[in-house]
Amino acid sequence: MNDLENTYQNTVIEKPDSVDTPKSHAYKLYLKGDLSQKKIAESVGIGEQTISKWIKNGEWKITRDELERDSMLRSNDKFSKFVLE
């Protein structure tokens, strides 16, 4: 499991809702960052345009970018500690 997946696993997903709906399932898939919008839509069983609207209106990209940034910072910290030891 990579750092981004660890960050994702340790993040409480309350957005868009806590019940496993198509939207919350799509959100979780999107945060993982390894599927295209088309693949997410196919997996959830909805249209790609709906995924696009959810991403835009729910500010999902901002959340995913923050998770990726946090993951990179943690990786850099681990590397720095390794090099300095």
C-alpha positions as CSV (number, residue, x, y, z in Angstrom):
1,M,0.0,0.0,0.0
2,N,1.5,3.4,-1.0
3,D,1.4,6.6,1.1
4,L,-1.6,8.0,-0.8
5,E,-3.6,4.8,-0.1
6,N,-2.6,5.0,3.5
7,T,-3.7,8.6,3.8
8,Y,-7.0,7.7,2.0
9,Q,-7.5,4.7,4.4
10,N,-6.9,7.0,7.4
11,T,-9.2,9.8,6.2
12,V,-12.7,9.8,7.5
13,I,-15.0,10.0,4.5
14,E,-18.1,12.0,5.4
15,K,-18.4,13.7,2.1
16,P,-20.8,13.6,0.3
17,D,-22.5,11.3,2.8
18,S,-21.7,8.5,5.2
19,V,-24.0,6.0,3.6
20,D,-22.7,3.9,0.7
21,T,-24.6,5.5,-2.1
22,P,-23.4,5.7,-5.7
23,K,-22.2,9.2,-5.0
24,S,-20.2,8.2,-1.9
25,H,-18.8,5.2,-3.7
26,A,-17.7,7.4,-6.6
27,Y,-16.1,9.8,-4.2
28,K,-14.1,7.1,-2.5
29,L,-12.9,5.8,-5.9
30,Y,-12.0,9.3,-7.0
31,L,-10.0,10.0,-3.9
32,K,-7.9,6.9,-4.6
33,G,-6.7,8.7,-7.7
34,D,-6.0,5.7,-9.9
35,L,-9.2,5.6,-12.0
36,S,-10.4,7.9,-14.7
37,Q,-13.8,9.6,-14.5
38,K,-15.1,7.2,-17.2
39,K,-14.0,4.1,-15.2
40,I,-15.5,5.6,-12.0
41,A,-18.8,6.1,-13.8
42,E,-18.8,2.6,-15.2
43,S,-18.0,1.1,-11.8
44,V,-20.8,3.1,-10.1
45,G,-23.3,2.7,-13.0
46,I,-23.9,6.3,-13.7
47,G,-23.0,8.7,-16.5
48,E,-19.6,10.3,-16.8
49,Q,-21.2,13.8,-16.9
50,T,-22.7,13.1,-13.5
51,I,-19.3,12.2,-12.1
52,S,-17.9,15.4,-13.6
53,K,-20.6,17.5,-12.0
54,W,-20.1,15.8,-8.6
55,I,-16.3,16.5,-8.8
56,K,-16.8,20.1,-9.7
57,N,-19.7,20.9,-7.4
58,G,-18.4,18.9,-4.4
59,E,-14.9,20.2,-4.7
60,W,-13.6,16.7,-4.8
61,K,-10.4,17.7,-6.7
62,I,-9.4,20.0,-3.9
63,T,-9.7,17.2,-1.4
64,R,-7.8,14.7,-3.6
65,D,-5.1,17.3,-4.2
66,E,-4.8,17.9,-0.4
67,L,-4.5,14.2,0.2
68,E,-1.8,13.8,-2.4
69,R,0.1,16.8,-1.0
70,D,-0.1,15.4,2.5
71,S,1.1,12.1,1.2
72,M,4.1,13.7,-0.5
73,L,5.0,15.6,2.6
74,R,5.0,12.5,4.7
75,S,7.1,10.7,2.1
76,N,9.6,13.6,2.1
77,D,9.7,13.5,5.9
78,K,10.4,9.7,5.9
79,F,13.1,10.2,3.3
80,S,14.7,13.0,5.2
81,K,14.8,11.0,8.4
82,F,16.3,8.1,6.6
83,V,19.0,10.2,5.0
84,L,19.8,12.0,8.2
85,E,20.1,8.9,10.3
